[in-house]
């Protein structure tokens, strides 16, 4: 099935990559798409990134030094002056 590139800038990028790598434009596009798919699939998903962030945050905190979070403290956050 043919792929028609209607954006001249994209066509130029494919041509530049093809020239640099000594490939056809089709092979250059295939190479670029495969590379981006590998990067996207290797990247951690949002849940994994969030979990890693929470773990790193927990590792940096000392719960013994924290203030207790009770109803009075939470209410004080929403007091109006």
N, C-alpha and C positions, 0 to 999 in steps of 0.2 A: 504494500500500500504506500503510495507516495506521500511525502511530507513536503508541503509547500511553505516556504519561509517568506512571509509578506513584509517583514521588517528589514529594511536595507542594512541597518546597524547589526542585526543578528547575522545576516548573510556575510557581512564583512568580517565579523568575529570568527565565523566558521571558516572563512577563506584564510584568515591570518593563521589560525591554529593548523589548518591543513598544510599551509606553506611551511610553517615552523617544524612540523612533525613529518613532513614528506608523505602526507596522506591525501586521500580524496576528501572532498567536503563531507561526504556521507560518513566516512570513517572518523573524521574529526568530530562530527556531531555525535556519533555513537560513543566515542571515547569520552567526550565531555559529559554526556548523559550518564554513562556508567560511573564516571568519577563522582558526579554529584549524588547519584543513588547510593554509592558506597558511603559517602560522607553522611548522608541523611540517615541511612540505616545504622551507622555506627554511633551516631549521636544519641546520648541518653534521652529518653522521653521525659516529659514534664514531671511525671510522678517520681521518676528516679532522681531528677534534679532537685525536686522539692524535698524528698527524703534525705538526700545527701546534705542539703542546706540545714535541715532540722538537726541532723546528727552532728554536724560541725558546730552549730549553735549550742547544742547541749554540751559538747566537749569543752567549749570556751566558758561556760558558766559554772559558778559555784553555788549550788542551791542553799548551802548553809549560810551564806552571806545575804541571801535575799530576804525581803520583807514578806511577812505572811499576807496572803491575798484573801481577805475576808470581806463580808458584806460592807462593813464600814469603809474599807479602802475603795471598793468598787463604787460605792455611792459617792465618795469624795471626787471621783473622776468626772462625775456628771453634775456636780453642784454648780449652780449659777450664782453669779455675784450680784 
